[in-house]
């Protein structure tokens, strides 16, 4: 492009630009040219992702480090026990909070998949489960002391934070609180539980050890953009003292007649409250589940690729996104039609609200048929108000003819039909764009055909995002899958949602299975060995190929490919 200059009495200086800064005077056209050449600065945005269940996270392009919060599941409160005459008189200890670990500048590698494990809260008397991100593990909270623990151990369990000890009213003695920060990390991930004394001892919290029967306080974090407190200890059950409270950060209160113990709050790692020494409220409460939160910076416009289901928080300043939502492809039929591609939907300017958590659902591919049953449909993919429908399964050979077996299934794109006998029947392909969307999310599958002389059996191809599945009217062999549609939303041109090819029969003149449609469609099985169908490509939404036949053996269809969701923040 031609250079522009900043005026000066002594000299003129060329205007410059890079991904970090630009100087000088620029026309709008020159700015667009610089943007296209990746030589123009974009603002950075902070991305926050909350994981409330176990998932896989892929580090986005350009991301080299993250800030993290990893909170484990809280321990369950200990249960109390009482009998008449007074030979048993126990009050349960509060559950310890799940381990709390947070840090910044943790190195990650762009494009690498990281397993995120979110620990469950422990049931009554039990430890919580650990939460994990990469090399960071937070230990589950210790369970509250209880006579129901193994060996009637009334001491609280060790853990991220320790569980509170139970109180034995018959001997006026209390079990010891469990030890927090077990195993030991720096900084400490939690605190100790309290010894039972008049009441069950409180469970330790991330920020403070328990005092008497009250749960220890948790610790606040601002990683999500606002201050939220996590990992409070559970209160011990009320025995002969005052009512107890759970620690701030989701700790559950201990049982106080006539109220039962309170469970730790979900996704805080709070410990569960302990049970009292009365019969109706003696049960301890469960600990709260944990949470993992990641925060990192990206250059806007930021693009996110989801190959499995997870949650996504719209970054600060985001008002709209461009999207691609592809569903799972349908499975191919048994000596059958190709599976239909998953629904393909793309668009621009979809409104989002900054700070809002959106559930991303990535549909699985359907299973190929291995008996006289239609291939399974793929599963839907969903982002916000956009749902793409799973591809229809390919029809399968049936004897005698059964429409529910041999006709292709409807879906985002329809599955191909399969030949049937008694009577010889050409089965129709399934309808695409079902349910209907505008623009269309897919096309119909091809119809099978039978030609008496020479005996020719044709299985229809599955529909693709941009074309119907093929119907072969002569010569035998399988119909080709319909082609998919290309998208550049990821930064490069990638084709998705191709239909699966139909299978071929060894008694046909042509014994070649149909080719899979461009965009991940699987090829149909041949009428010669080997006759195995090909599965649709993962994360393309391609349909599975239909199975072939090498007399007398019929072959199963291939599985459909899983879907994908891509979001580009505007």
C-alpha positions as CSV (number, residue, x, y, z in Angstrom):
1,X,0.0,0.0,0.0
2,X,1.2,3.6,-0.4
3,X,2.7,5.2,2.6
4,X,1.2,8.2,4.4
5,X,3.3,10.6,6.4
6,X,3.1,12.7,9.6
7,X,3.9,16.3,8.6
8,X,6.9,18.0,10.0
9,X,8.8,21.3,9.3
10,X,12.1,19.4,9.1
11,X,11.1,16.0,7.7
12,X,8.2,13.6,7.1
13,X,7.9,10.2,8.9
14,X,6.3,7.1,7.4
15,X,3.1,5.9,9.1
16,X,3.6,2.5,10.7
17,X,1.3,-0.2,12.1
18,X,1.6,-3.6,13.8
19,X,-0.6,-5.8,15.9
20,X,0.3,-3.8,18.9
21,X,0.3,-0.1,17.7
22,X,-0.3,2.2,14.8
23,X,1.0,5.7,14.1
24,X,0.5,8.4,11.5
25,X,-2.5,9.3,9.3
26,X,-4.5,6.5,7.6
27,X,-7.4,6.4,5.2
28,X,-10.2,4.0,6.0
29,X,-9.2,1.9,3.0
30,X,-5.6,1.7,4.2
31,X,-6.8,0.6,7.6
32,X,-8.9,-2.2,6.1
33,X,-5.8,-3.2,4.0
34,X,-3.7,-3.3,7.2
35,X,-6.3,-5.3,9.0
36,X,-6.4,-7.9,6.2
37,X,-2.6,-8.1,6.3
38,X,-2.7,-8.8,10.1
39,X,-0.9,-5.5,10.7
40,X,-3.4,-3.5,12.7
41,X,-3.8,-3.4,16.5
42,X,-6.8,-4.9,18.1
43,X,-7.9,-4.5,21.7
44,X,-7.3,-7.3,24.1
45,X,-10.2,-8.8,26.0
46,X,-10.3,-10.8,29.2
47,X,-12.0,-14.2,28.8
48,X,-13.4,-16.0,31.8
49,X,-14.5,-19.7,31.6
50,X,-16.3,-21.3,34.5
51,X,-16.4,-25.1,34.7
52,X,-19.1,-26.6,36.9
53,X,-18.6,-30.1,35.6
54,X,-15.7,-32.1,34.2
55,X,-14.8,-31.1,30.6
56,X,-11.9,-30.7,28.2
57,X,-10.5,-27.2,27.6
58,X,-8.5,-26.4,24.5
59,X,-6.1,-23.5,24.9
60,X,-7.0,-20.9,22.1
61,X,-4.6,-19.7,19.5
62,X,-2.3,-17.0,21.0
63,X,-2.9,-17.9,24.6
64,X,0.3,-18.8,26.5
65,X,-0.8,-18.4,30.1
66,X,-3.9,-18.4,32.3
67,X,-5.0,-17.3,35.8
68,X,-6.8,-20.1,37.6
69,X,-9.0,-21.0,40.5
70,X,-9.4,-24.7,41.4
71,X,-11.8,-25.5,44.3
72,X,-12.5,-29.2,45.2
73,X,-15.7,-30.7,46.5
74,X,-16.5,-30.1,50.2
75,X,-16.6,-32.9,52.7
76,X,-19.9,-34.3,54.0
77,X,-21.0,-33.5,57.5
78,X,-20.8,-36.3,60.1
79,X,-24.0,-37.9,61.3
80,X,-25.0,-38.0,64.9
81,X,-26.4,-40.9,66.9
82,X,-28.6,-41.1,70.0
83,X,-30.3,-44.0,71.9
84,X,-32.6,-44.5,74.9
85,X,-31.4,-45.4,77.5
86,X,-28.6,-43.0,77.0
87,X,-25.8,-45.2,75.8
88,X,-25.2,-43.5,72.5
89,X,-25.0,-39.7,72.4
90,X,-23.0,-38.3,69.4
91,X,-23.2,-35.0,67.5
92,X,-21.6,-35.0,64.0
93,X,-18.8,-32.7,63.0
94,X,-19.0,-30.3,60.1
95,X,-17.5,-31.2,56.7
96,X,-14.2,-29.5,55.7
97,X,-14.2,-27.2,52.7
98,X,-12.7,-28.4,49.5
99,X,-9.1,-27.4,48.8
100,X,-8.8,-23.8,47.4
101,X,-5.9,-23.1,45.0
102,X,-5.5,-20.0,42.9
103,X,-2.7,-18.5,40.9
104,X,-1.7,-16.4,37.9
105,X,0.6,-16.7,34.9
106,X,0.3,-20.4,34.6
107,X,1.8,-21.6,31.3
108,X,-0.3,-23.3,28.7
109,X,0.3,-24.3,25.1
110,X,-2.1,-23.0,22.4
111,X,-4.0,-25.8,20.7
112,X,-3.4,-28.3,23.6
113,X,-6.4,-30.1,25.2
114,X,-6.4,-29.9,29.0
115,X,-8.7,-32.1,31.1
116,X,-10.7,-30.2,33.7
117,X,-12.0,-32.2,36.6
118,X,-14.6,-30.7,38.9
119,X,-14.8,-32.6,42.2
120,X,-18.2,-33.7,43.7
121,X,-19.2,-32.9,47.2
122,X,-18.8,-35.8,49.7
123,X,-21.9,-37.6,51.0
124,X,-22.5,-37.6,54.7
125,X,-19.4,-38.8,56.6
126,X,-17.3,-38.8,53.4
127,X,-14.5,-36.8,51.9
128,X,-15.2,-34.6,48.9
129,X,-13.5,-35.3,45.5
130,X,-10.5,-33.5,44.1
131,X,-10.7,-30.9,41.4
132,X,-7.9,-30.7,38.8
133,X,-6.6,-28.4,36.1
134,X,-3.4,-29.5,34.4
135,X,-0.8,-29.9,37.2
136,X,-3.0,-28.1,39.8
137,X,-4.9,-30.4,42.1
138,X,-7.1,-29.3,45.0
139,X,-7.9,-32.0,47.5
140,X,-11.5,-32.8,48.5
141,X,-12.6,-31.6,52.0
142,X,-12.4,-33.9,54.9
143,X,-15.6,-35.6,56.2
144,X,-17.0,-34.7,59.6
145,X,-16.4,-37.0,62.5
146,X,-19.2,-39.5,63.2
147,X,-19.7,-42.8,65.0
148,X,-20.7,-44.2,61.6
149,X,-17.2,-43.6,60.2
150,X,-15.1,-46.8,59.7
151,X,-13.9,-48.0,63.1
152,X,-16.4,-45.6,64.8
153,X,-13.7,-42.9,64.4
154,X,-15.2,-39.7,65.7
155,X,-12.2,-37.6,64.5
156,X,-12.7,-35.5,61.5
157,X,-11.0,-36.6,58.3
158,X,-8.0,-34.8,56.8
159,X,-8.3,-33.1,53.4
160,X,-8.2,-29.8,51.6
161,X,-9.6,-28.5,54.8
162,X,-10.2,-30.8,57.7
163,X,-13.5,-32.1,58.9
164,X,-14.7,-31.2,62.4
165,X,-14.6,-33.8,65.2
166,X,-17.8,-35.4,66.5
167,X,-18.8,-34.8,70.2
168,X,-19.5,-37.7,72.5
169,X,-22.1,-36.6,75.1
170,X,-21.9,-39.7,77.2
171,X,-18.2,-39.1,78.0
172,X,-18.2,-35.4,77.5
173,X,-15.3,-35.7,75.1
174,X,-14.8,-34.7,71.5
175,X,-13.0,-36.1,68.5
176,X,-10.1,-34.2,67.0
177,X,-10.6,-32.0,63.9
178,X,-9.0,-33.2,60.7
179,X,-5.9,-31.6,59.4
180,X,-6.2,-29.2,56.5
181,X,-3.8,-28.6,53.6
182,X,-3.5,-32.4,53.1
183,X,-1.5,-33.1,51.0
184,X,0.6,-30.0,51.7
185,X,0.9,-27.3,49.1
186,X,2.1,-23.7,49.2
187,X,0.2,-21.5,49.7
188,X,-2.0,-23.7,51.9
189,X,-5.2,-24.9,50.3
190,X,-7.2,-25.1,53.5
191,X,-7.3,-25.1,57.3
192,X,-7.9,-27.5,60.2
193,X,-11.3,-28.6,61.5
194,X,-12.2,-28.0,65.2
195,X,-12.4,-30.5,68.0
196,X,-15.9,-31.5,69.1
197,X,-16.8,-29.6,72.3
198,X,-20.5,-29.5,73.4
199,X,-21.3,-29.4,69.7
200,X,-19.8,-31.2,66.8
201,X,-16.6,-29.4,65.7
202,X,-16.8,-27.1,62.7
203,X,-15.1,-28.0,59.4
204,X,-12.1,-26.0,58.4
205,X,-12.4,-23.3,55.6
206,X,-10.0,-22.1,53.0
207,X,-9.4,-18.8,54.9
208,X,-9.6,-19.9,58.5
209,X,-9.7,-22.9,60.8
210,X,-12.9,-23.7,62.5
211,X,-13.6,-22.3,65.9
212,X,-15.7,-24.5,68.1
213,X,-18.9,-25.6,66.3
214,X,-18.9,-22.9,63.5
215,X,-17.4,-23.7,60.1
216,X,-14.2,-21.9,59.1
217,X,-14.5,-18.9,56.7
218,X,-13.7,-19.4,53.0
219,X,-11.6,-17.1,50.8
220,X,-12.8,-14.5,48.3
221,X,-11.7,-14.5,44.6
222,X,-12.3,-11.9,41.9
223,X,-11.2,-14.1,39.0
224,X,-14.7,-14.2,37.6
225,X,-14.9,-10.4,37.5
226,X,-16.7,-10.0,40.8
227,X,-15.8,-10.9,44.4
228,X,-17.1,-14.4,45.3
229,X,-16.2,-16.4,48.4
230,X,-15.5,-20.1,48.1
231,X,-14.6,-23.0,50.4
232,X,-16.4,-22.3,53.7
233,X,-16.4,-25.1,56.3
234,X,-19.6,-26.8,57.4
235,X,-20.9,-26.2,60.9
236,X,-21.0,-29.0,63.5
237,X,-24.3,-30.4,64.7
238,X,-25.8,-28.8,67.8
239,X,-25.4,-30.9,70.8
240,X,-25.3,-29.1,74.2
241,X,-24.1,-25.7,72.9
242,X,-25.4,-22.9,70.8
243,X,-26.6,-23.3,67.2
244,X,-23.8,-23.4,64.7
245,X,-23.2,-21.7,61.3
246,X,-21.5,-22.7,58.2
247,X,-18.4,-20.7,57.1
248,X,-18.8,-17.9,54.5
249,X,-18.2,-19.4,51.1
250,X,-20.9,-22.1,50.9
251,X,-20.5,-23.9,54.2
252,X,-23.7,-25.6,55.4
253,X,-25.1,-25.0,58.9
254,X,-25.2,-27.8,61.4
255,X,-28.5,-29.4,62.4
256,X,-30.3,-27.5,65.1
257,X,-33.6,-29.0,66.2
258,X,-36.1,-28.9,64.5
259,X,-34.0,-28.1,61.4
260,X,-31.8,-30.6,59.6
261,X,-28.2,-30.1,58.6
262,X,-27.7,-27.9,55.5
263,X,-25.7,-29.1,52.5
264,X,-22.7,-27.1,51.2
265,X,-23.6,-24.8,48.3
266,X,-23.0,-26.3,44.9
267,X,-19.9,-25.1,43.0
268,X,-18.4,-23.4,46.1
269,X,-16.7,-26.4,47.7
270,X,-18.5,-25.7,51.0
271,X,-18.5,-28.4,53.6
272,X,-21.8,-30.0,54.7
273,X,-23.3,-29.4,58.1
274,X,-23.1,-32.0,60.8
275,X,-26.1,-33.9,62.2
276,X,-27.3,-33.4,65.8
277,X,-27.8,-35.9,68.5
278,X,-31.5,-36.2,67.9
279,X,-33.1,-39.0,65.9
280,X,-34.9,-37.0,63.2
281,X,-32.0,-34.6,62.4
282,X,-29.1,-36.8,63.0
283,X,-28.0,-37.2,59.4
284,X,-25.1,-35.2,58.2
285,X,-25.5,-33.1,55.0
286,X,-23.5,-33.5,51.7
287,X,-20.7,-31.2,50.8
288,X,-21.0,-28.7,47.9
289,X,-19.4,-29.5,44.5
290,X,-16.3,-27.7,43.4
291,X,-15.5,-25.4,40.6
292,X,-12.7,-24.5,38.2
293,X,-12.4,-21.0,36.7
294,X,-9.8,-19.9,34.1
295,X,-9.1,-16.3,33.0
296,X,-6.9,-15.2,30.2
297,X,-6.4,-12.4,27.7
298,X,-6.9,-12.6,23.9
299,X,-6.7,-10.2,21.1
300,X,-10.1,-9.2,19.8
301,X,-11.8,-10.4,17.6
302,X,-11.3,-13.6,19.6
303,X,-12.3,-16.9,18.1
304,X,-13.2,-20.0,20.2
305,X,-13.5,-23.5,18.9
306,X,-15.5,-26.1,20.9
307,X,-15.0,-29.8,20.1
308,X,-16.9,-31.0,23.2
309,X,-19.7,-29.7,25.4
310,X,-18.7,-27.0,27.9
311,X,-19.6,-23.6,29.2
312,X,-18.4,-20.2,28.0
313,X,-18.6,-16.7,29.5
314,X,-19.0,-13.8,27.1
315,X,-16.1,-11.5,27.7
316,X,-16.3,-7.9,29.0
317,X,-17.3,-5.6,26.2
318,X,-18.8,-8.3,24.0
319,X,-22.2,-7.5,22.5
320,X,-22.4,-9.9,19.5
321,X,-20.7,-12.9,18.0
322,X,-20.4,-14.7,14.7
323,X,-21.1,-18.4,15.0
324,X,-20.9,-21.8,13.3
325,X,-22.9,-24.6,14.9
326,X,-22.6,-28.1,13.3
327,X,-24.5,-31.1,14.7
328,X,-23.3,-34.7,14.9
329,X,-23.7,-36.7,11.7
330,X,-26.0,-39.7,11.3
331,X,-24.7,-43.3,11.3
332,X,-24.7,-45.4,8.1
333,X,-27.1,-48.3,7.5
334,X,-26.5,-52.1,7.5
335,X,-26.0,-52.8,3.8
336,X,-27.5,-49.4,3.7
337,X,-27.7,-45.8,2.9
338,X,-25.2,-43.2,4.0
339,X,-25.8,-41.2,7.2
340,X,-27.0,-37.6,6.8
341,X,-24.7,-34.8,7.8
342,X,-25.3,-32.9,11.0
343,X,-27.2,-29.7,10.6
344,X,-25.0,-26.7,9.5
345,X,-25.9,-23.3,10.8
346,X,-23.8,-20.1,10.6
347,X,-24.5,-16.5,11.0
348,X,-23.2,-13.1,12.2
349,X,-24.2,-10.5,14.8
350,X,-25.9,-12.8,17.3
351,X,-26.4,-10.8,20.4
352,X,-24.7,-11.9,23.6
353,X,-24.5,-10.3,27.1
354,X,-21.0,-9.7,28.5
355,X,-20.5,-11.8,31.7
356,X,-23.3,-14.2,30.9
357,X,-22.5,-18.0,31.0
358,X,-23.6,-19.8,27.9
359,X,-23.8,-23.6,27.7
360,X,-22.2,-25.0,24.5
361,X,-23.5,-28.4,23.4
362,X,-21.5,-30.3,20.8
363,X,-23.5,-33.2,19.4
364,X,-22.1,-36.7,19.1
365,X,-22.2,-38.7,15.9
366,X,-24.8,-41.5,15.6
367,X,-23.8,-45.1,15.7
368,X,-23.8,-47.1,12.4
369,X,-26.3,-49.9,12.2
370,X,-25.0,-53.5,12.6
371,X,-28.4,-55.2,12.3
372,X,-31.6,-54.7,10.3
373,X,-32.3,-51.3,11.9
374,X,-31.8,-47.8,10.7
375,X,-28.5,-46.1,11.7
376,X,-28.7,-43.9,14.7
377,X,-29.3,-40.1,14.3
378,X,-26.6,-37.7,15.3
379,X,-27.1,-35.5,18.4
380,X,-27.9,-31.8,18.3
381,X,-25.4,-29.0,18.8
382,X,-26.5,-25.9,20.5
383,X,-25.3,-22.4,21.2
384,X,-27.6,-19.8,22.8
385,X,-30.8,-19.7,20.6
386,X,-29.1,-21.6,17.7
387,X,-29.8,-25.3,17.5
388,X,-28.4,-27.5,14.6
389,X,-30.2,-30.9,14.4
390,X,-28.3,-34.2,14.2
391,X,-28.1,-35.9,10.9
392,X,-30.6,-38.7,10.0
393,X,-29.4,-42.3,10.1
394,X,-29.0,-44.3,6.9
395,X,-31.6,-46.8,6.1
396,X,-30.8,-50.5,6.3
397,X,-31.6,-53.6,4.2
398,X,-34.8,-55.2,5.3
399,X,-36.5,-58.6,4.4
400,X,-39.4,-58.3,4.3
401,X,-39.6,-54.6,3.5
402,X,-40.0,-52.3,6.5
403,X,-40.2,-48.5,6.0
404,X,-38.9,-47.8,9.5
405,X,-35.8,-49.8,8.7
406,X,-35.0,-49.1,5.0
407,X,-36.0,-45.5,4.6
408,X,-33.4,-42.9,5.6
409,X,-34.0,-40.9,8.8
410,X,-34.8,-37.2,8.7
411,X,-32.6,-34.6,10.4
412,X,-30.3,-31.7,9.8
413,X,-29.5,-33.6,6.6
414,X,-31.4,-36.8,5.8
415,X,-30.0,-40.3,5.7
416,X,-29.9,-42.3,2.4
417,X,-32.5,-45.0,1.7
418,X,-31.6,-48.7,1.4
419,X,-32.8,-51.5,-0.8
420,X,-35.4,-54.0,0.5
421,X,-36.8,-57.3,-0.6
422,X,-40.2,-59.0,-0.5
423,X,-41.3,-57.0,-2.3
424,X,-38.3,-55.4,-4.0
425,X,-38.6,-51.8,-2.9
426,X,-36.6,-48.6,-3.4
427,X,-36.8,-46.8,-0.1
428,X,-36.7,-43.0,0.1
429,X,-34.0,-40.9,1.7
430,X,-34.8,-39.0,4.8
431,X,-35.8,-35.3,4.6
432,X,-33.2,-32.7,5.4
433,X,-33.6,-29.3,7.1
434,X,-35.8,-31.0,9.7
435,X,-37.0,-29.0,11.6
436,X,-37.0,-26.3,9.0
437,X,-34.6,-23.3,9.5
438,X,-33.8,-20.3,7.3
439,X,-31.3,-20.6,5.7
440,X,-31.6,-24.3,5.4
441,X,-29.4,-26.4,7.7
442,X,-29.1,-29.4,5.3
443,X,-30.5,-31.5,2.5
444,X,-32.3,-34.8,1.9
445,X,-30.8,-38.2,1.5
446,X,-30.8,-40.1,-1.8
447,X,-33.3,-42.8,-2.6
448,X,-32.3,-46.4,-3.1
449,X,-33.0,-48.2,-6.3
450,X,-33.5,-51.8,-7.7
451,X,-33.0,-52.8,-11.3
452,X,-34.1,-56.4,-12.2
453,X,-31.7,-57.1,-15.1
454,X,-28.9,-57.3,-14.4
455,X,-29.8,-57.4,-10.7
456,X,-28.6,-54.1,-9.3
457,X,-29.0,-52.8,-5.8
458,X,-28.3,-49.1,-5.1
459,X,-28.1,-47.6,-1.7
460,X,-28.7,-43.8,-1.4
461,X,-26.1,-41.4,-0.2
462,X,-26.7,-39.2,2.8
463,X,-27.6,-35.6,2.4
464,X,-25.0,-32.9,3.0
465,X,-25.1,-29.2,4.0
466,X,-25.0,-28.0,0.3
467,X,-26.2,-30.9,-1.7
468,X,-28.7,-33.8,-1.6
469,X,-27.4,-37.4,-1.3
470,X,-27.1,-39.2,-4.7
471,X,-29.5,-41.8,-6.1
472,X,-27.8,-44.2,-8.5
473,X,-30.3,-45.2,-11.2
474,X,-28.2,-47.6,-13.1
475,X,-24.9,-49.6,-12.9
476,X,-25.2,-50.4,-9.2
477,X,-22.9,-49.3,-6.4
478,X,-23.6,-46.8,-3.7
479,X,-24.8,-43.2,-4.1
480,X,-22.3,-40.5,-3.2
481,X,-22.9,-38.4,-0.1
482,X,-23.9,-34.8,-0.6
483,X,-21.2,-32.2,-0.2
484,X,-20.9,-30.0,2.8
485,X,-20.3,-26.3,3.1
486,X,-17.0,-24.4,3.7
487,X,-16.6,-21.9,6.6
488,X,-13.7,-19.5,7.2
489,X,-14.8,-18.6,10.8
490,X,-11.8,-20.5,12.3
491,X,-9.4,-18.4,10.3
492,X,-8.9,-20.9,7.5
493,X,-11.4,-22.4,5.0
494,X,-12.7,-25.7,6.3
495,X,-15.6,-27.7,4.9
496,X,-18.1,-29.3,7.2
497,X,-21.3,-31.5,7.1
498,X,-20.7,-33.9,4.2
499,X,-23.1,-36.8,3.8
500,X,-22.0,-40.4,4.0
501,X,-21.8,-42.6,0.9
502,X,-24.2,-45.5,0.3
503,X,-23.0,-49.1,0.5
504,X,-22.5,-51.4,-2.5
505,X,-23.7,-55.0,-3.1
506,X,-21.5,-57.8,-4.6
507,X,-24.3,-58.9,-6.9
508,X,-24.4,-55.4,-8.6
509,X,-22.6,-54.6,-11.8
510,X,-20.7,-51.8,-10.1
511,X,-19.3,-52.8,-6.7
512,X,-18.0,-49.5,-5.4
513,X,-19.4,-47.8,-2.4
514,X,-20.4,-44.2,-2.7
515,X,-17.8,-41.6,-1.8
516,X,-18.4,-39.5,1.3
517,X,-19.4,-35.9,0.6
518,X,-16.7,-33.2,1.0
519,X,-16.8,-32.1,4.7
520,X,-16.1,-35.3,6.6
521,X,-18.6,-37.7,5.0
522,X,-17.6,-41.4,5.4
523,X,-17.3,-43.6,2.3
524,X,-19.8,-46.5,1.8
525,X,-18.6,-50.1,2.0
526,X,-17.8,-51.9,-1.3
527,X,-19.3,-55.0,-2.8
528,X,-15.8,-56.6,-2.7
529,X,-13.6,-57.3,0.3
530,X,-12.8,-55.3,2.3
531,X,-16.3,-54.0,2.6
532,X,-16.2,-52.0,5.8
533,X,-17.8,-48.5,5.7
534,X,-15.9,-45.4,6.8
535,X,-17.0,-43.3,9.8
536,X,-17.6,-39.6,9.4
537,X,-14.7,-37.4,10.4
538,X,-14.7,-36.2,14.0
539,X,-15.8,-32.6,14.6
540,X,-17.1,-32.1,11.1
541,X,-20.6,-33.4,11.4
542,X,-20.0,-35.8,8.5
543,X,-22.4,-38.7,8.0
544,X,-21.2,-42.3,8.3
545,X,-20.8,-44.5,5.2
546,X,-23.4,-47.2,4.6
547,X,-22.3,-50.8,5.0
548,X,-21.8,-53.0,1.9
549,X,-22.4,-56.7,1.1
550,X,-20.0,-59.4,0.0
551,X,-22.3,-62.4,-0.3
552,X,-23.4,-63.8,2.0
553,X,-22.1,-61.3,4.5
554,X,-23.7,-57.9,5.2
555,X,-21.6,-55.2,6.8
556,X,-22.3,-52.5,9.4
557,X,-22.5,-48.8,8.6
558,X,-19.9,-46.3,9.9
559,X,-20.6,-43.9,12.7
560,X,-21.3,-40.3,12.1
561,X,-18.7,-37.7,12.9
562,X,-19.2,-35.5,16.0
563,X,-20.1,-31.8,15.6
564,X,-18.4,-28.6,16.4
565,X,-19.2,-25.0,17.6
566,X,-17.1,-22.0,16.7
567,X,-17.7,-18.5,18.1
568,X,-16.0,-15.3,17.0
569,X,-16.4,-12.3,19.4
570,X,-17.2,-9.0,17.7
